[in-house]
Amino acid sequence: MDAALLLLADSRLPAGGHAHSGGLEPAAAAGAVTDPAALAGFLRGRLATAGLVAAALAAAACAGGRDDWARLDAEADARTPSPAQRRASRAQGRSLLRAVRATWPVAELDALGELHEAGPHPPVVLGAATAVAGGGPRQAAAIAAYGAVSGPASAAVRLLGLDPLAVHRTLAELAGDIDAVAARAAGCAAADPAELPAVSAPLLDLYAELHLQADLRLFES
């Protein structure tokens, strides 16, 4: 992968990702994730659902152009039934857009800011930014799929005090699954947006709503 694309996959990209746990915080609060083994199950489930959806949307946004972004953003909304998750997603997209526009100051990306007053969904921004950085749909999908698990994995270290080495071993063991999800998502890049994967994760939706009501929380989502 080219160095420019590694910037998009780097957790140090100043896009506010550190403020979101991808549902890990409420899952941990519910006692569903307590150790590396449970974390692996959580990440595998998230990758197969939210990760696949994000990867497909990112691949399509990369393969298409600005004329496709509004519809893809609407499809992302339709695939996010939880109001809490929609708000968190658009907040993340807004932060990601600010970061990529500063990194690649090209006029093409300006159109993303007009998709929604609360900000565009992250996969659409990621796909567009991947194209601007010289990448293709397969790479956009890979970055999105990786991000779907790397963010919650990092949050697990902070929330549960897990051994960082054990957590990274868990991510390494998921590498084949990440590649498979990225390949499947990239294969959908030219499809009608309505036909993109729409797998759901009802428990993540429920966790998002419970998290919003929590008195104490370390992460925004």
C-alpha positions, -999 to 999 in steps of 0.1 A, spaced: 0 0 0 13 34 -9 25 57 19 -3 82 12 -28 55 19 -11 45 50 -19 79 64 -56 71 61 -52 38 79 -30 53 107 -47 56 140 -27 88 145 -47 106 118 -62 136 137 -97 126 129 -111 121 164 -112 83 162 -97 81 197 -130 94 211 -151 65 198 -150 28 208 -172 14 181 -196 0 207 -169 -16 228 -175 6 259 -212 -3 263 -204 -39 255 -178 -39 282 -202 -22 306 -227 -49 300 -201 -76 308 -201 -89 272 -164 -82 267 -140 -88 296 -109 -105 282 -90 -110 249 -111 -140 239 -144 -121 243 -128 -92 225 -119 -114 195 -156 -125 193 -168 -89 195 -144 -78 168 -152 -107 145 -189 -99 147 -184 -62 142 -162 -69 111 -188 -91 96 -216 -65 100 -207 -29 105 -173 -35 90 -186 -50 58 -211 -23 53 -185 5 59 -160 -13 35 -186 -16 7 -197 21 11 -160 32 11 -152 11 -20 -183 25 -39 -174 61 -29 -139 55 -42 -150 40 -74 -177 66 -81 -175 104 -81 -190 133 -64 -223 127 -82 -225 94 -63 -216 106 -28 -250 120 -18 -267 87 -26 -241 67 -8 -244 90 22 -281 84 22 -276 46 19 -252 48 49 -280 65 69 -304 38 59 -280 12 72 -277 29 106 -310 25 123 -299 37 157 -302 75 161 -273 75 185 -252 57 160 -262 81 132 -252 111 153 -219 95 163 -212 84 127 -218 119 113 -196 134 140 -168 111 131 -173 118 94 -172 155 101 -139 151 119 -125 128 93 -134 153 65 -116 181 84 -85 159 86 -84 148 50 -91 182 36 -62 195 55 -40 166 43 -52 167 7 -64 203 1 -82 196 -32 -114 212 -43 -130 179 -51 -133 170 -14 -152 202 -6 -184 187 -19 -184 162 9 -191 190 34 -224 197 16 -238 162 20 -254 168 54 -254 197 79 -242 173 106 -214 159 85 -211 130 60 -208 94 71 -171 83 75 -171 56 47 -181 81 21 -153 104 32 -128 76 34 -136 64 -1 -134 98 -16 -101 105 2 -87 72 -9 -94 81 -45 -77 115 -41 -47 99 -25 -43 76 -55 -59 45 -42 -87 22 -56 -118 6 -42 -99 -25 -28 -77 -2 -8 -106 19 5 -124 -13 15 -93 -26 33 -88 6 53 -125 7 63 -125 -29 73 -93 -25 93 -107 6 110 -138 -13 120 -118 -35 143 -86 -15 152 -106 13 168 -125 -9 192 -93 -29 199 -75 2 209 -104 12 231 -103 -22 248 -68 -15 261 -80 18 277 -113 4 290 -103 -30 303 -66 -27 308 -59 -56 285 -23 -64 275 -16 -44 243 4 -72 229 -24 -96 234 -48 -72 217 -25 -68 187 -22 -106 185 -60 -107 183 -59 -82 154 -32 -102 136 -54 -133 139 -82 -114 122 -60 -103 93 -74 -130 70 -110 -121 78 -102 -84 72 -88 -92 38 -119 -114 30 -143 -86 40 -123 -61 20 -123 -83 -11 -161 -89 -9 -167 -52 -4 -145 -42 -33 -164 -66 -55 -196 -46 -49 -180 -12 -57 -197 -8 -91 -231 -20 -79 -262 1 -75 -259 17 -40 -291 2 -29 -277 -32 -36 -246 -28 -14 -244 -51 17 -269 -41 44 -261 -66 71 -273 -55 106 -260 -58 141 -290 -51 164 -270 -55 196 -246 -28 185 -276 -5 179 -290 -13 213 -256 -7 229 -254 27 212 -287 38 226 -278 26 261 -244 43 259 -260 76 251 -280 73 284 -250 63 305 -241 87 334 -203 80 330 -186 72 298 -150 75 285 -159 75 248 -185 93 228 -197 61 212 
